[in-house]
């Protein structure tokens, strides 16, 4: 086998896994620092230290701090929007919305740093993510708004403005991540408390569902 031949599958797979693991370590270290110190307060040296890689190695995967920041934000969007992508007109509307609320609260519980960083970016006017929001996010919201409109047209959901329903669902579920300190100060509990998570889920589901149920 000469130098231009492909590597054996096992070797390629092993290398691919190692690269994926390194990228994940870098993204996770960057998320922890960006969510605490922001873009300008975070250094690549600190990210490299947190990911246990050299700065040179980090720059091989992400050529600048801005490129790394955008990669982190896009990764957040993928996690954050996965529950919305799952909505389809084949579903029973109220059950679909219940499931969506549960999934979004699970994201707030399991990825609070990601939610807070995304909130921080929005408050700053999304200077590095605006293009993504105005393209893929807008398209996704338009697609899911059409699903909600179909449910309404079929008499399966009360008349509501679809995009405002989506905005409200984002706001109420992400509150428990973005304002976790406030929630804990008032209640003494967080979503990591299983009984509080269940209580939160049941209350949010009930209030939303009763607002969109066909009378």
Secondary structure by P-SEA (a helix, b strand, c coil): ccccccccaaaaaaaaaaaaaaaaaaaaaaaaaaaacccccccaaaaaaaacccaaaaaaacccaaaaaaaaaaaaaaaaaccccccccccaaaaaaaaaaaaaaaaaaacaaaaaaaaaaaaacccccccccccaaaaaaaaaaaaaaaaaaacccccccaaaaaaaaaaaaaccccaaaaaaaaccccccaaaaaaaaaaaaaaaaaaaaccc
